[in-house]
């Protein structure tokens, strides 16, 4: 089963953490893509959340290597925010909106955060 999690909000709220937690669990037995669009792409940068009393995403990113989770960023969202692919955590695949749309259409479940 292919499942897509879409993160479109900033990384400062509980939503990104909860999406990562669920994606990790679902990724144990399924193929999971976490798609970052709009302000969600900031979650992929080294933004030092601890200085804002927010838990780091580092453990999630480490665990994604052991389950079936892929990280995907929309190219236009990165460009609009001045973020380069090399500014993102390792392993992020950059896709166009059209490619992401095809991915979503081929998925059996989609969760938006």
N, C-alpha and C positions, 0 to 999 in steps of 0.2 A: 504494500500500500504506500502511495506517495502522499505526503502531507506537507503543506506549505504554511509557514508562519510568516506573517507580514508585520514588520515593525516600522511604524511610520512616525511615531512620536519621539520626543527627546529622551535621552537615557537617564534622566534624573528622577523619574517616577518609578513606582513599583512594577509597572507594566513590562518593561524590558526584562527585569529579573524573573518575573513570573513566566514570561514567554520562553526564556532560556531554560528554566526549570522544567517546564512541560515538554519542550522540544527535546531535551536530553532524555526524558523518560520515554517519549514516543519513538525516539531514534534508536532505541534498543532493538525493536522488532520491526521497524518501518524505515522507509527512506524519507528523510526530512530535509526540507530546504527552508532556511530562514532568510527571507528577503528584506533588505533594508532600503526603504525609500524615504523621501523627504528628510525631516530632521532625524529619522532613525539611523541614518548613516553615521551620525556622531557616535553611536554606540561602538563603532568599529575603530575608533581612533584612540590613541593613548591619552585620555583626558583627565587622568588622576582623580577618580571619584572619591577617594578617601579624604581628600581635602575638603569635600562638601558633606562629609559624614554619610556617604553612600557606599555600599559594598561594591567592590571591584568585580568586573566580569571575567577576570583572568582564569578562575577555576572552571567556569563554564567553557571558555575557549579551549582549555586544556582537555576537558572531558569530551568535547565534540570530536576529538581525534579518535576516540574509542567507540563511538556510536556512529550511526549513519546520518550525520548532520552535515550539511553543506551551508556555507555562508555566502550570500549573494548580495551585491550592492548594485543599485541602479546607477548607470553611468551619468545620467542627467542630474540626479540628486547630488552626486559627488561633485560634479563640475559647478553646479550652482552655489555650492558652499565652499569652493576652493580647496577641496580635499582631493589629493592624488591617490591613486591606488597604492603607491608605496607608503602612504601615511596610515594605511589601515593595518589591522592585525594580519598576521600571516595566514594564507589560505583562502582569502576572500576572492571570489570570482565576480568580475564586473560584467553586467549584462545590460542590454538596452531594454527599454520599456516593452518593445515588441517581443523580445525573447522571454521576458518575465511573464508577459501575458500568456504566451504559449505554455510556459511552465505551469501557471495557475490553472489553465484550461485542462491540462493533462493530469491534474491532481485529483485525488478522491476526497480530500478535505482541506479547507483553508480557514485559518484563524487570523484575525486582524487585531493588532494591538496598537 
